[in-house]
Amino acid sequence: MFQDRTMLALNLAVFLIMLGVGMIVPLLPQKLITLEGPEAPVGYVASFFALSFILLQVPVGNLSDRLGFKIFLAAGYLLCALAGLLFYLAHSAGLIFLGRLVQGAGEAPLWALAPALLSIKYPLERGRVMGIYNAVFHLGLTAGPLLGVALAGVWNGNQAFLFYAAVCLAGALVILLGVDDVRTGKLAARQDLRFSSILALAARRDTLAALLGITLYGTGYGIFLTVLPAHLITVKGFSATNVGVFFALFYSAISFSQLSGPLSDRFGRRMFMVAGLVTAAAGLGSFSALGQPLVSVVLALAGLGLGVFFLSSLAFLNEAVPDSLKGTISGAYYLFWGFGMFFGPVLVDRLGKLAGESTGFYIFSLALLLEAALLAAVSGNKSIQAGIGR
């Protein structure tokens, strides 16, 4: 499989950039707290990323169909390199937020175009090649925090941002030299993403319940990247090494959750969606009363729950629509995920500052449990007719 240069290049490039992402994400909340103090608005670190990430999903997809995937993938890596330089130079919260806005724009093609290119280039091995890409993606994320911990005594945090910029540049070079371009053209069978189509999909109780859960998943993912590490630093007294280990465990748990896919194929999506939410709620609702090392272990289990929900809910929604609506349901998924990531971490962070350090986590855990109960209560899904949005 890796004898094909496109397959090798895409996986090598995404490993490099995710290695850098895994290294710098633990540092961003700490840098913001250093610049702005304990009351720093860390939730916005997730919000600015989500804003550009979501806004560019559809236009990048449309343009890549006509102009080719390769140029947009390479541009994404270059934008991420620019974000790394902005993080390195940042002496205020504003520059960090600008960097996250640029980073979100850069990562949009990585999440959407690379899997699409693989599915087009390897139609008979789609599951295998996308599984490999996903595994390499998470391997880089897991290795990044561990490498950051190993190098903590060698360089300071700012040098890690330069490392990130360098691996992003290397990734862009790998894409330009190693990836065969694919240009699908304006496909006749393509169904453009419309807000009316998403509203029609959400008219069913089970689909709406799943989309609400995805909004909470986006909030939870954003919390793990921003508000939670800030809480661990300021309240639990975590060192940079502790935070690096926390992120390594979190990304490992997300990777391990991929194993739940075959089980949900056999036993049903709903069971795993509910179990994932309950597990995440239990971890996020109980960690504040614990000390190390239990805090990191319990939060890793919460991350595992989020990962299980993500995988089973994505499959659930794809099974709810015909092939002609796969693009619409994918767009709806990212829209609701982005909505949660944009607003949720900021709200949880604000609740913690206004009503007590752990209040936001308690309320969010309750929301996860209510969503689990809603999913358990709604009826099973049948395929939605293809006429939606036409």
CORSULKA-V284808 format. One line per field, one symbol per residue. phi: phi as a letter, one per 30 degrees, with the letter a starting at -180 (. if undefined). psi: psi as a letter, one per 40 degrees, with the letter a starting at -180 (. if undefined). burial: 1 if it has 24 or more other ideal C-beta (glycine too) atoms within 12 Angstrom, else 0. A space follows every 50 residues. Layout:
# CORSULKA-V284808
phi=???
psi=???
burial=???
This chain:
# CORSULKA-V284808
phi=.ddddddddddddddddddddddceddddddddddcjededdeddddddd ededdceddddddddccjdeddddddddddddeeddddddbadedddded dddddddedddcdddddddddbddbeddddddddddeddddddedddddd cedcbcedddddeddddddddddddddccddbbdidddddcddbdddddd dddddddddddddddddddddddddbddddddddcciddddedddedddd ddddddddddedddedcjddeddddddddddddddcdddccdddeddddd dddedddddedddddeddddbdedcdddddddedddededddcdeddddd dddcbkeceeddddddddddddddddddddccddddddic
psi=dedhdddddddddddddddddddddddddddddddeidehgddedddddd dddddeddddddddddeiddddddddddddddddddddeheidddddddd ddddddeddddddddddddddgdefddddddddddddddddddddddddd edediidddddddddddddddddddddehhihhdaghdehhihidddddd dedidddddddddddddddddddddcdddddddddefhiddddddddddd ddddddedeeddddddeiddddddddddddddddeeddeiiieddddddd ddddddddddddddddddeeiideeddddddddddddddddddddddddd ddddeidedddddddddddddddddddiiiiihiieehe.
burial=00000111111111111111111111111111111100011111111111 11110111011001100111111111111111111111010010111111 11111111111111111111110000001111111111111111111110 01000011011111111111110110011101010000001010001101 11010111111111111111111111111111111101011111111111 11111111011001000011111111111111111011000000110111 11111111111111111111100011111111111111111111111110 1110001101111111111011011001001001000110
